[in-house]
Amino acid sequence: MSQGTSNSLLNLGDLSKPADTLIKKIAKGVGGFFEPFQIKRIAKAEAAAAVIKAQSDIQITDLHHRAAHRWIEEEAQRQQNMEAITAKAVPQLNENANPDAMDDDWIFNFFDKSRKVSDGEMQALWARVLAGEANAPGTYSKRTVNFLLEMDKNEAELFSELCKFKWTIDGTVVPLVFDVREEMYNKHDISDNSMGYLESIGLIQFDKLGFLGGFRLPELPKRVVADYYGKSIRLEMPYDEGNELSIGCVYLTIIGQELALLCESGPVDGFFDYVKDIWKKYLPEIEKNEKDNIEEGYAILDEMVGFYESDKTDGSVNHDGVIDREHSKS
């Protein structure tokens, strides 16, 4: 395996200031990070073996040689994992990232865990944690980092499916699951069993049987903004303060909330309108009136359908055509 410059993590001269600071911070917290595949460690190990070999009173067996070879290979793989994760994190740094404020113990713990991760997709997940912490130190706890090591790829994929239903409500990330029997949820592996499993590993709380009457967001102000992947609705709550909003049968734990920030899921077609209809009593009057007027307009057109023969094979009538014919009469 080559130990030339092609194996080095990054050329520091090509890095932005936040990236340069992050690399140096990692080197300080981990040590030996810049030596590709731990060249210095390997050299020290080989030198130690040579000393032992020279001592006549100690016999170097094949077992010792195999153990040394295994150690060197394991260290090389771990170093490669660390470098791959860091390289994937660097492009995700913001201009205002503050790696200097990262806790040294957090960095040491992060790489002590992440160096064991060799799967490319899982490395990408770890990279988002590292970049997120560098962008805003304190975002991810050590507990979440430790949890991530035990999380396998299937669990990560299931949690990502759940995150397709996440909203941000008054600053809180919440997956809205109102009825796990709904086809919309089932298409994305959301069911009693899957939610029960995510609860068992500590990512969510799940009110399966409705003993809690579903979860509610408490202490909400009079006006609340709820966002779903860039689409927002404004809610008018009944009281000036201390309001509650029903959010269904799933609630994220602290670890779940932190990991939800990492999910790069996309929105589910129709889910925005589905939730908007559930919360329709909280919509401002102007939005209610617009919706009512539209529904009333279509109801009138449906009544008028009886005066026109359908020009479609399924018996339906084109509402725009009805409007055009009415206008032509006037």
Backbone torsions as a table, in degrees:
resi	resn	phi	psi	omega
1	MET	NA	128.0	-175.7
2	SER	-68.6	143.8	176.8
3	GLN	-116.5	22.1	-179.5
4	GLY	-75.8	-174.7	-175.6
5	THR	-66.3	-19.7	-179.1
6	SER	-65.2	-18.8	-179.8
7	ASN	-91.8	-5.6	-178.8
8	SER	-67.1	152.1	-175.7
9	LEU	-60.6	-60.1	-176.4
10	LEU	-154.1	152.8	173.4
11	ASN	-82.6	111.0	-174.0
12	LEU	-60.0	-27.0	179.7
13	GLY	-67.7	-19.3	-178.3
14	ASP	-94.2	0.4	-172.5
15	LEU	-93.1	150.3	170.7
16	SER	-72.0	167.4	-178.1
17	LYS	-60.5	-46.5	178.4
18	PRO	-59.1	-39.3	-179.6
19	ALA	-68.0	-42.9	178.3
20	ASP	-60.1	-43.3	179.4
21	THR	-64.4	-40.8	179.5
22	LEU	-62.6	-46.3	-179.2
23	ILE	-59.7	-44.3	-179.9
24	LYS	-67.3	-35.4	178.3
25	LYS	-65.4	-41.4	178.2
26	ILE	-64.2	-44.1	-179.9
27	ALA	-59.0	-39.1	179.3
28	LYS	-68.6	-40.9	-176.2
29	GLY	-77.7	-30.8	-174.7
30	VAL	-104.1	-41.9	179.3
31	GLY	85.1	135.5	177.4
32	GLY	68.0	16.0	-172.1
33	PHE	-69.7	-29.2	-174.3
34	PHE	-82.2	-17.1	178.9
35	GLU	-77.0	110.8	-178.5
36	PRO	-54.7	127.8	177.8
37	PHE	55.9	28.9	172.7
38	GLN	60.0	50.6	-177.5
39	ILE	-56.3	-43.8	-177.7
40	LYS	-65.7	-40.9	179.5
41	ARG	-63.3	-42.2	-178.8
42	ILE	-64.2	-42.4	179.4
43	ALA	-61.5	-41.4	178.5
44	LYS	-64.1	-40.7	180.0
45	ALA	-63.8	-42.4	-179.6
46	GLU	-67.3	-37.6	178.4
47	ALA	-65.1	-41.5	178.5
48	ALA	-62.8	-39.8	179.4
49	ALA	-64.1	-37.1	179.6
50	ALA	-65.7	-40.0	178.1
51	VAL	-62.7	-45.4	180.0
52	ILE	-61.6	-40.9	-178.6
53	LYS	-63.1	-33.0	-178.3
54	ALA	-74.4	-16.9	-178.2
55	GLN	-85.7	116.3	-172.8
56	SER	-68.0	-22.0	-176.8
57	ASP	-83.6	-1.9	179.5
58	ILE	-120.5	126.4	179.9
59	GLN	-95.7	123.0	176.8
60	ILE	-88.3	115.8	-177.4
61	THR	-98.5	171.6	174.9
62	ASP	-59.6	-31.7	179.3
63	LEU	-61.9	-42.4	178.5
64	HIS	-63.1	-43.2	179.9
65	HIS	-62.8	-41.8	-179.6
66	ARG	-66.7	-38.2	179.2
67	ALA	-64.9	-42.6	179.3
68	ALA	-64.8	-40.9	179.9
69	HIS	-64.7	-42.1	178.7
70	ARG	-62.7	-42.9	-179.2
71	TRP	-61.5	-44.1	-179.7
72	ILE	-63.1	-43.6	-179.6
73	GLU	-66.2	-40.7	179.0
74	GLU	-64.6	-43.5	179.5
75	GLU	-64.4	-38.5	178.5
76	ALA	-63.2	-43.2	179.7
77	GLN	-66.0	-41.1	-179.9
78	ARG	-65.8	-40.6	177.1
79	GLN	-63.2	-40.7	178.6
80	GLN	-61.8	-41.0	178.3
81	ASN	-62.9	-44.3	-179.5
82	MET	-62.0	-43.6	-178.8
83	GLU	-67.5	-38.7	179.9
84	ALA	-64.1	-42.7	179.7
85	ILE	-64.9	-43.6	-179.7
86	THR	-65.6	-41.5	179.3
87	ALA	-61.9	-35.1	178.8
88	LYS	-76.1	-23.5	-178.9
89	ALA	-79.8	-34.6	-173.7
90	VAL	-54.6	-46.6	-179.1
91	PRO	-65.5	-13.9	-177.7
92	GLN	-92.8	1.2	-179.8
93	LEU	-73.8	138.1	175.4
94	ASN	-82.5	162.1	177.5
95	GLU	-61.6	-30.7	-178.1
96	ASN	-97.4	17.5	178.8
97	ALA	-59.5	149.2	-175.9
98	ASN	-130.3	65.3	-178.3
99	PRO	-59.0	-28.6	-179.3
100	ASP	-59.0	-27.9	-177.6
101	ALA	-84.8	-3.3	179.5
102	MET	-67.7	139.6	-179.9
103	ASP	-72.8	130.9	-178.7
104	ASP	-61.0	-38.2	178.6
105	ASP	-65.3	-36.6	177.8
106	TRP	-63.1	-44.6	-179.9
107	ILE	-62.3	-45.7	179.7
108	PHE	-60.6	-44.5	-179.9
109	ASN	-65.4	-40.1	-179.6
110	PHE	-58.5	-49.3	-177.0
111	PHE	-77.9	-24.7	173.5
112	ASP	-62.7	-32.6	179.0
113	LYS	-89.5	-46.8	-171.3
114	SER	-72.5	-20.8	-179.2
115	ARG	-64.3	-15.3	179.8
116	LYS	-88.8	-3.2	-173.6
117	VAL	-96.9	116.7	-178.2
118	SER	-113.9	-13.4	178.1
119	ASP	-68.8	130.7	-175.0
120	GLY	-59.5	-43.6	-178.0
121	GLU	-68.3	-38.8	178.5
122	MET	-70.8	-33.6	174.7
123	GLN	-61.5	-38.3	178.1
124	ALA	-62.1	-37.4	177.9
125	LEU	-65.6	-44.9	177.8
126	TRP	-63.0	-37.2	179.2
127	ALA	-62.4	-37.9	178.7
128	ARG	-66.7	-33.3	175.7
129	VAL	-65.6	-46.6	-179.0
130	LEU	-62.3	-46.1	179.4
131	ALA	-65.0	-41.2	179.9
132	GLY	-62.9	-38.9	178.8
133	GLU	-70.4	-37.1	177.7
134	ALA	-68.1	-36.8	179.3
135	ASN	-69.4	-37.1	-178.8
136	ALA	-145.0	82.9	-178.1
137	PRO	-51.4	133.4	-178.2
138	GLY	100.9	-0.5	-178.9
139	THR	-69.1	-40.1	-175.5
140	TYR	-118.5	127.4	-178.8
141	SER	-80.2	163.0	174.5
142	LYS	-61.5	-34.7	179.9
143	ARG	-61.6	-40.7	178.2
144	THR	-67.3	-40.7	177.0
145	VAL	-60.8	-44.9	179.3
146	ASN	-63.9	-37.8	178.7
147	PHE	-63.7	-39.8	-176.1
148	LEU	-60.6	-32.9	179.5
149	LEU	-63.0	-35.8	-178.3
150	GLU	-84.4	-11.0	-177.1
151	MET	-79.8	124.1	179.3
152	ASP	-91.7	175.3	-173.6
153	LYS	-63.4	-39.9	-179.7
154	ASN	-65.0	-39.6	178.0
155	GLU	-65.5	-39.9	178.7
156	ALA	-63.8	-39.8	-179.7
157	GLU	-67.8	-39.5	178.4
158	LEU	-65.0	-42.4	178.8
159	PHE	-64.9	-35.4	177.1
160	SER	-64.6	-36.3	176.6
161	GLU	-63.1	-43.1	177.8
162	LEU	-61.2	-38.0	-177.1
163	CYS	-69.8	-10.9	173.9
164	LYS	-67.2	-16.7	-179.1
165	PHE	-106.4	13.7	-175.8
166	LYS	-83.0	138.2	174.2
167	TRP	-117.1	157.5	170.2
168	THR	-110.8	115.0	-174.8
169	ILE	-120.1	113.6	-179.1
170	ASP	51.6	39.3	177.2
171	GLY	87.9	-3.7	-179.0
172	THR	-105.7	131.2	178.6
173	VAL	-84.5	124.0	-174.8
174	VAL	-139.3	123.7	171.0
175	PRO	-80.7	124.5	-176.4
176	LEU	-94.4	104.6	177.4
177	VAL	-121.6	102.8	-175.5
178	PHE	-91.8	-30.2	-179.0
179	ASP	-155.5	107.1	-176.7
180	VAL	-67.0	-8.0	178.2
181	ARG	-84.4	-12.5	-179.1
182	GLU	-65.4	137.9	-179.7
183	GLU	-59.9	-35.1	-179.7
184	MET	-56.7	-39.0	178.4
185	TYR	-77.7	-43.3	-176.3
186	ASN	-59.7	-32.3	178.6
187	LYS	-62.8	-19.2	-178.4
188	HIS	-115.2	30.0	175.1
189	ASP	62.9	22.7	175.6
190	ILE	-91.7	114.6	-176.9
191	SER	-151.2	175.2	175.7
192	ASP	-55.8	-46.3	-176.0
193	ASN	-66.4	-46.1	-176.8
194	SER	-67.9	-38.2	178.5
195	MET	-70.9	-35.2	175.4
196	GLY	-62.4	-36.4	179.5
197	TYR	-68.8	-45.4	179.0
198	LEU	-62.2	-31.5	175.9
199	GLU	-68.9	-39.7	-176.8
200	SER	-65.7	-27.1	179.7
201	ILE	-96.2	0.7	170.0
202	GLY	96.1	16.6	-178.9
203	LEU	-93.3	-28.9	-177.2
204	ILE	-140.1	165.9	162.1
205	GLN	-105.9	138.6	-174.4
206	PHE	-131.1	117.8	179.5
207	ASP	-91.9	73.3	-172.5
208	LYS	-60.7	-47.0	-173.9
209	LEU	-97.5	3.1	177.0
210	GLY	76.1	19.2	179.6
211	PHE	-61.9	-31.0	-178.6
212	LEU	-89.7	-2.4	-177.1
213	GLY	69.3	24.0	-176.8
214	GLY	80.8	162.7	-178.8
215	PHE	-91.6	154.7	179.1
216	ARG	-135.7	142.6	171.5
217	LEU	-83.7	121.9	-177.1
218	PRO	-94.6	170.2	170.9
219	GLU	54.8	44.0	179.2
220	LEU	-89.0	148.9	178.6
221	PRO	-76.5	-177.7	-179.4
222	LYS	-62.8	-43.6	-178.7
223	ARG	-114.2	128.9	-175.8
224	VAL	-128.3	137.6	174.3
225	VAL	-107.3	127.1	178.2
226	ALA	-116.2	128.0	-174.4
227	ASP	-117.7	136.2	176.8
228	TYR	-130.2	99.5	178.2
229	TYR	47.7	50.9	174.8
230	GLY	91.4	-9.1	176.2
231	LYS	-106.2	131.3	-173.8
232	SER	-122.3	152.6	169.5
233	ILE	-131.2	149.6	177.2
234	ARG	-103.0	132.3	179.8
235	LEU	-112.9	136.7	175.7
236	GLU	-106.1	107.5	-178.4
237	MET	-82.7	159.4	-172.7
238	PRO	-70.5	-27.9	-174.5
239	TYR	-116.3	162.2	179.9
240	ASP	-67.1	-27.1	178.8
241	GLU	-159.5	168.6	176.6
242	GLY	71.3	26.5	-179.6
243	ASN	-81.7	159.3	175.8
244	GLU	-125.1	146.9	-179.1
245	LEU	-131.1	127.1	178.4
246	SER	-68.1	130.0	-178.5
247	ILE	-125.1	14.6	174.2
248	GLY	93.1	-155.7	-169.3
249	CYS	-105.8	8.4	-179.7
250	VAL	-126.4	136.0	176.4
251	TYR	-138.5	134.4	-177.5
252	LEU	-76.5	138.6	169.4
253	THR	-73.4	176.4	178.4
254	ILE	-60.4	-43.4	177.9
255	ILE	-63.7	-41.4	178.7
256	GLY	-61.9	-39.4	179.1
257	GLN	-64.5	-40.8	179.8
258	GLU	-68.2	-41.6	-179.4
259	LEU	-71.7	-27.6	178.6
260	ALA	-62.9	-26.9	178.0
261	LEU	-66.9	-20.6	-177.1
262	LEU	-87.3	-21.5	-172.4
263	CYS	-67.4	129.8	179.4
264	GLU	-105.2	40.2	179.1
265	SER	-73.9	166.8	175.8
266	GLY	-115.6	171.7	-177.6
267	PRO	-72.5	157.2	176.5
268	VAL	-96.5	130.7	-179.9
269	ASP	-56.9	128.9	176.1
270	GLY	85.9	-9.5	-174.8
271	PHE	-72.6	-34.1	178.6
272	PHE	-58.9	-48.7	-179.7
273	ASP	-68.9	-32.3	177.5
274	TYR	-60.4	-47.6	-179.5
275	VAL	-70.8	-38.8	179.7
276	LYS	-59.7	-37.5	178.7
277	ASP	-69.3	-37.2	177.8
278	ILE	-64.1	-36.3	-177.9
279	TRP	-97.8	19.0	-172.1
280	LYS	-59.5	-27.3	-179.4
281	LYS	-70.2	-15.6	178.8
282	TYR	-97.9	-2.2	-179.5
283	LEU	-70.9	143.7	176.3
284	PRO	-58.1	152.2	-175.2
285	GLU	-56.7	-36.5	-177.6
286	ILE	-63.5	-37.8	178.6
287	GLU	-71.7	-38.2	177.4
288	LYS	-61.6	-45.3	-178.3
289	ASN	-63.8	-40.4	177.7
290	GLU	-60.8	-44.5	-179.9
291	LYS	-65.5	-43.6	-179.7
292	ASP	-62.8	-40.5	-179.6
293	ASN	-64.5	-39.5	178.1
294	ILE	-64.6	-46.2	-179.8
295	GLU	-63.6	-38.9	179.3
296	GLU	-65.7	-39.5	179.0
297	GLY	-61.3	-43.8	179.2
298	TYR	-68.7	-32.9	177.7
299	ALA	-63.5	-41.2	178.4
300	ILE	-64.4	-43.0	178.3
301	LEU	-62.4	-38.7	178.5
302	ASP	-63.0	-35.5	176.6
303	GLU	-66.7	-37.3	-179.6
304	MET	-70.5	-19.8	-178.8
305	VAL	-56.2	-30.8	-179.0
306	GLY	-62.8	-20.1	-178.9
307	PHE	-90.1	-4.0	-177.6
308	TYR	-129.2	143.0	176.1
309	GLU	-81.0	140.9	179.9
310	SER	-71.7	140.6	175.8
311	ASP	-104.3	18.5	179.2
312	LYS	-121.1	154.4	-177.0
313	THR	-69.6	-24.0	-179.2
314	ASP	-89.2	4.5	176.3
315	GLY	85.8	-2.2	-178.9
316	SER	-81.9	163.5	-179.8
317	VAL	-120.6	137.9	176.8
318	ASN	-73.8	113.7	-177.7
319	HIS	-62.8	-37.4	179.2
320	ASP	-62.5	-35.9	177.8
321	GLY	-65.7	-39.4	178.0
322	VAL	-61.7	-44.1	-179.6
323	ILE	-62.3	-43.3	-179.0
324	ASP	-61.7	-41.8	-178.2
325	ARG	-69.2	-34.6	177.6
326	GLU	-67.4	-40.4	179.6
327	HIS	-65.3	-36.4	-178.9
328	SER	-65.1	-22.2	179.2
329	LYS	-77.8	-25.3	-173.7
330	SER	-88.8	NA	NA
